[in-house]
Every structure is written in structure tokens, then in C-alpha cells.
Amino acid sequence: MNVRAANVRAMNGGIRNGGIRFDGVTVAYDATVVLDDFDLTVEPGEVMALLGPSGSGKTTALRAVAGFVRPRTGRVLIGGQDVTALPPHRRGIGMVVQQYALFPHMRVEANVAFGLKARKVPRGEIAGRVAEALEMTGMDGFAERYPRELSGGQQQRVAIARALAVRPGVLLLDEPLSALDARLRAGMLTELARLHRELPGLSMLYVTHDQSEALTLADRIAVMDRARLRDCGTPQSLYRAPGSAFTASFVGSANLLAARWCGEDAVELDGGVRIRVRGSGGGEGEATLCIRPHLIGLGEPPGPSGPPSPDVPDMNVLHGAVTGLQWRGASHRVTVSLPPSGAELTAEVRELSSPPALGEKVSVHFAAADAVVLPPGGTP
């Protein structure tokens, strides 16, 4: 067995039973409620992302697990144990924050050892645990360096190593990648996904406002807004069948248009434009139409064979004028205004060799199966 495999096995063997449960947790500062009657379960070994805008209660929920805030009502359980009244150092957690929080006067190995010494781990175990954590995070060659001698991504790896060294059952990550540039973020997401695979007993609670991070890493996503849990599910389920306009706008990008039901499988936009939608048995009254930009094609849809045809079954074809055009390297983002209401649809299409001009008349198309009807309501 090589050194890395041995360290993974040792760390797995030391990890405590993970899993988190919020049981009706409310946190308030005087009259201001910042987390309201919050119920959520994170299974052992699961990565749960808390996603939402600033002020939605994400970090408060994480701090309640860490023990940095005390709920006004409700309980927090870790590994099935009620830890609501326990101090942070007795909760069996590791935590990684946005700004790394490394001690600048300590070498890497001393930073990683800090939590072990605070927990009074026997001196003879500390060196091995530090080496194990640095190996896990790919930082074993940097033990003698100071934080100032490391890049931002390397400093964040050290912060993760410090959190893992205590062999927690739960790893809390509060916007851990927001201070990194795009390339480093992508690399760190890959590393966190690897750690998830190699430490299957470790539960992660990951706070972010970045949709791509949540979609890439999480087993499930909890969508939060104004101190409350709004939706929870797998990234795929929330993306393909969001429960609300708010969820649709926060899990991926979406076109959200005001509509009215006009049949079992159709809605009507302002101005009488009729849209066939995913079979749902229909409804009554106002609704919101959701279509993902990458599911919208530019031009007439291709026919079953031969030249393009607008008569493809279950295909919506709309006509309008280009009001926006953005080149994004591998794709173009084209916004089209639909008459007579002026409602706009944005399509994300492969890079166009001859993109349309602003004001040019174009057609767009999308399948009825890709048009999802949500309860009425706007975006955040």
C-alpha cells in the first residue's frame, strides 16, 4: 500500500459518524430573525450546499452547526447527538472559511497541528496526523513554508488540511473559494470532489452563492431566501424541475416569463403567444414559464429529415428581433424580443460563424418538454 492510500485509510478509520440535522432552528438578534424555523437533514457522507443570496441565512445555519451562534429555538444534531449546548471544540467538526485564517507567523505544519494541540491530542500522534492531512490535500511538500510563501490556492489547501487533521465527522465550508480566481476555483472544486470520494464517511455543509460550485460539488442543494428554506433536492431535480421561480433563477440561469394557462398542456404569454409545455395536466390562472437558455435553438428547428421545418411535433417556434448579443468564447448568448408584448427570451447557442445583428428578425425554437410551468411569481 502506498503512502497516500495508507493515509486515506487512516483518516477514514478516524472519522467520526457524520450527519447533521436542523430541527426547527430559529436564530434571532433582538427582533431580527436571521434563520427561521429551519429544518434540514444532511446524511452521513453527503455534500449539502446551502445556496442563496446574501442575507438568506446560509452562514447563520453553518455557524449554528459550528456552535458560534445559539439558536433561540430548535436543536442542532451531529451524528445523532444533540450538540445545541456544546461548545465548538466538542462538536467533532472541521471548518474552512473564506479568508483561510492561517497564522502568518507559523509554518504550514504548525498551522495544521494547531487544532490537534487545542484538542490535546497526544504529542506522539500529532506529527503523523499532520503528515496525513497534508498528503490528503497535496501539500506534503510545503510543511516548512510560511503562509506568505504560498499561493491563494495553496493556502486554502492548508486550511482544509488543518480542518481534516482533527478527523471530523462534519466539514463546514463557508464560501471557501470566493477569494480565488476562476482557474484556482476550478482546481479546488476538483480537489474537494476528490476528498469527497476518498472520505465517504465525511459530511460536508458547503455555503456558497455560486451556482456552478453547488451544481458541481453537491449531492443535494438547499435553496434559501430571507432566512427560510425554500427548496431542497439534487442538482439535477432542482435544475430540470424547479419548484418555484426563485429556485429556477438560483440553480442555473433561466428565462422566466409571465403566462396564463390556456389548456391542459399550453400557456399563453402576454399578447396571445401560445406555448406548448411539458405535459402536466394543466392548471388555471396565472403561471410562470421557465425555459433554460441552452435548450433554446436559434433559427427554424430541424425537421425529421430534409430541410428545416416549423412543423416538428411538440416544438415551439417563435419570431422576434435581436435585442442583445454576447460572445462567450465557445458560445453566443442571444436575446430576442417577442412581439407584441416585448417579452424577452435568451438563448445560449454554440459559437455562431455569422451572428445576427442587433434588430435583426430571427426565429427561436424549443421543445414543449423543455418548457416548465411554475407557480406565478417573479425572480429574486
N, C-alpha and C positions, 0 to 999 in steps of 0.2 A: 504494500500500500504506500503511495507517495505521500509527501508531507501535506499537501493540500487536502487530499482525501481523508487523511488522519485527522486533520484539524476540523473538517466539516463534520466528521463522525463524532469527534469530541464535543463540538459545540451543540450538535443535535442532541447528544446524550445529556447535556447540561441544561437545555432549555426547559423551563417550567411549562405547565399546562397553560396555554394561552386562551384567548377568547375574551370578549368584552360584552357587557350588557348594560345599556342605559335603561333604567326602569323609572319612567315618569320624571326625568330630571329637569328641574327648573332652577336657573341661576339668575339672580337679580342683584343690581346695585341700587339700593334705596328703592325708588319706584320704577326703575328702568329694568324691564325683563330682557335679558340678553340670550337666554335659552329657555324655551317654553315647552314644558311637558314633553320632553324628548324621550322617545322610545326607539331603541335600535340595538340589534344584536350583531356582533362580529364573531364569526365562528372561529374556532382554533385553526390556525394555519391560513386564514383568509386575509386578503388585502382589501380593505374597505376605504374608498376615497370619499371624503367629505367635500362636496363641490357646491359653490355658490358665490354670490357677490360679497364684497366687503361688508361687514356688519351683519352677516346672515347667521352667525352663531357657530361657525366651524371651529375656530380656535378656542372658543369658550368650551365647546364639547371636549376637545382634546385636553384642555387644561383641567377639566373636571376629572378625566381619567388619570392624569398625572398627579392630581392632588394639590394643584396650585390654586384652585378655587373650590369652595364648599357649596354644594347645592342647597338652595333654600328648601326644596322638597325633592323627594325621589332618592334613588340609590344608584351607585355605580358598582358593578361586579366585575372582577377579573378572575378568570379561571374558575368561575362559580362561587368565588368568595366575595362577600360584601366588603369593599375597601373604602366605603364612603368616609369613614372616620380615620383611616390610616394615613400617616404621613407619607410623602412621596417615596422615601427611601425604602419603605417596607412593602411597596406595591409590585415589585418584580417587573419593572418597566425599564426600557431604554428610550431615550428621547433625542431627536435630531432637530435643530431649529435652523432658521433661515441664515443666520449670520455666523454659523459654525460654533461660536462661543469657545474657541480654543484659548488656552492660556499662552500668551505670546512669549513668556519667559521660560516655558517648559519645552523640552524636546518632545517629539512625537510620542515616543514610548512612555514618557511621563504623563502626557495628556491622556493616553489610552488607559494608563494604570490608575488615573485619579479616582474613577468611580469604584474600582476594586478596593482601593485603600479606604475610601469613605465607608464602604460596606464591611470593612475589617476582614477581607479575605486573607487567609494565611499567607505570609510573605513568600513561602516556598512555592505557592501556586501562581503568584502574580505574573512572573516573567513568562511562564508558559501560556497563560491566558492572553497576555498582550500579544505574544507572537502569533497565537492562533487567530486573534481578531484582525491583526494586520495582514496575515496571509489571506484571510477570507475576503478582504477588501482590496487586495492587490497592492498594499502599501508596505510590505515586509522589507523592502529595500530602503525605506525612508525613516527608520526608527530613530536615527541620531540627528535628524534635521529639526530646525525650529519652524513654526508655522510660517514665518515671513519668507522662508526659503521654498515654499510650496505654492503651486498654482491654486486658484479657487477650487477647481475640481478635486485636487489632491487634499486640500484642507477639508472639504466635505466628506471625502472618504475616511479621513482620520476621525471626524466627528461620528460617522457611522460605526467605525471600528470601536470607538470608546463606548458607544451605546451597546454594541453586541458583546463586548468583553464581559459584561455582567451577566451574560446568558439570560436575557429577559424572556418572559413568555409573550410580552407585548412590546412592539416597537412603535413609538409615536413619532410622526414626521410632520413638522409644521412648515409648509412652504419650503421644503429643503432645497429646491433647485432654482428658486426665483432670482437669486443673486448671480446665477451663472449665465453665460451666453448660450445661444441656441445649440452650438456644437457640443459644448460641455453638458448641457441638459440632456441631449440625446444619448450621450455616452453614459451619464449617470442613471438614466432610466433603464438602460440595458443592464447596468450593474445591479440595480435594485431588483429587476426581474430575475437575474441570476441568483441573487441571495434568496429570493422567494422560493425558487426551485430547490436550492440546496439546503434550505432550512424550513422544511414543510411544516414544522410544528409552531413556527413563529407567526403570530398575528400582527398585522400592520394596520394602523389607522393613519391615513395619509390625507392631510389637509392641503387643498390647492384651489385656486381659482382658474387653473389652466385646464381646459377641456382635454387637450391632447395627452397630458400627463395622466389624467384619470382614465381615459379610454385605453391608453397603452398598458397601464400597470394594474389596474384594479380588477378584482374578481367581481365586486359589486360597487355601485356608486350610490351614495346618499345625497340627494339634491336638497339644499337648504335655502331658505329665504325668510328674512325677518324673524329670526330666532326659532323657526319651526322646521321640522322635516316635511318636505313637500312630496318627495317621491324616492323610491329605492328599488334597485334592480340591477341586473347585469348590464354592462355597457351595451351589449347587443340589443337587449329588450328595450332599454331606455332610448336608444338611437332609432330603432325601427318602429317602435310603438310607444312613443312618449304619452304620458297620461295627461299632460297639460301643455299649454303654450310656453309656460315658464320652463318646464323641463326640456322641451324641444329646443328652446333657444340656448340652454346652458349645456346640453350634451350634444356637441356638434353645432354646425350652423344650419339655419332653416329659413325658408320662406314661409311667413305666417300671414295669411290673408283672411279678412273678414268675409264670411259667407253665410248662406242660409240653406237649409235642407230643402230640396225640391223633388224628392223621390227616395226610393229605397237605397239607391246607390249613386246618388248625384247631389251636388250642391250647386248653388248659383252665386257668382260674385256680383258686386255692385255693377249695375249696367246690364244685367241679364246674361252674362257669360256663364254657360253651363259647363260644369266639370264632372266627369265620371270619377268615382272614388273607389277605394278599396271596399269590397263587399262587407257591409257591417249591419245590414238590416235596416238602415236608415235611421232617421230621427226627425225632430221637429224644431222649428225656430232657428235661432242664431247658432252659429258654429264658427270654428277657426279651421281653415285649411292649411295643412302643413306639407310642404314638399321640400326635400333636401336638394340643394343646388346641384350636386353631382349626378342626380337622377334626371335632370332636365337636359334634353338634347337641343342643339341649335339646328334650324332648318326643318324640312319635312322629314317625318320618320321613314325609315327604310321599309319597303313593302316585303311580303313574304318571299318574293323573287322579282327580279327585274328592277325597273327604276323606282325611286321613292314614291310612296303613295300616301295620301292623307286618310285613307280608308282602312288602316290597320285596326282590327278589333281591339277594343279596350284601350285605345290610345287617344289622349287628349292633344289636340293641335290648336295652338293659339297664335294670334298675329299681333304684332306691335312694333314699336320703334325703340331703337337702342338709345338708352339714356346714360349708360355707364360702361366703361371698358377698362379692365386692368389686366396687364400681362404679369403672370406669376411664375415665369420660367417654364415649367412643364405644362402649364395650363393658362387659359384665359378665363377671366370672370366677367361675364356679360350680363348687364342689367337691361331688362326690356320692360317698357311701359305698355300696359294693355288698355286699349280704348274700350268703352268710353270713360271708365272710372279713373284711369290713370294709375291703377294698382300696378306694382312692380314685381317682377319675378327675376331672380338672379340665378344664372346657370354657370356651373363650373365645368368647363369643357377642355379637352386636350388642346394643346397649343395650336392655334389656327395659323396656317400659312398666309391667309388673306382675311384678317379680321374685319368685321363690319365697321363702318364709320358711325360716329355719333349721329343720331337722327335717322339712320337707315332703317327701312322697313324690313323686318325679319319674321320668321316663324320659330316657335319653340314647341317641343313636344315632350310628353311624359306619360308613362303608363298609369292607368287607373289604379293598379295595385300599389303604386308608389305615392299616391295621394291619400294622406291620412287625415281624418276629420277628428278634431279635438273639441272639447267644450269651449264655449266662447270666452274670450279674454285675450288681452294684449301681451306683449313681451315685457320683460322687466324694465 
